[in-house]
Amino acid sequence: MHKYLSDRLTAEFGKGFTERNLRAMRQFYSCFPNRHTLCAELSWSHYRILMKIVDKTVRDFYTEECTNLRIVASLVKYTALKNVLQS
């Protein structure tokens, strides 16, 4: 399915629709289905890290922390991973 979509979207719109990117887009929508909850202050790197946090409550906490404190993505990854491993 991803291969088919990748080929069709690439043919119609150009680069950027690899199977890997489509999986990431799908995961992004699953984690953040309400576009009004997205923060312009966060980069794609932030969201890629936040999407790996399975627990929605924990993910929401780190999303809020990133927005309020303007934490760089590498620090989010380190802190989230450290806290998850300690639980």
CORLIN-V295352 format. One record per backbone hydrogen bond with DSSP energy under -1.0 kcal/mol. NH is the residue of the N-H (numbers start at 1). CO is the residue of the C=O. If there is no record, write none. Layout:
BEGIN
nh: <NH:NH>
co: <CO:CO>
END
This chain:
BEGIN
nh: <5:6:7:8:9:10:11:12:13:14:22:23:24:25:26:27:28:29:30:31:32:37:38:42:47:48:49:50:51:52:53:59:60:61:62:63:64:65:66:67:68:69:70:76:77:78:79:80:81:82:83:84:85:86>
co: <1:2:3:4:5:6:7:8:9:10:18:19:20:21:22:23:24:25:26:27:28:34:35:39:43:44:45:46:47:49:50:55:56:57:58:59:60:61:62:63:64:65:66:72:73:74:75:76:77:78:79:80:81:82>
END
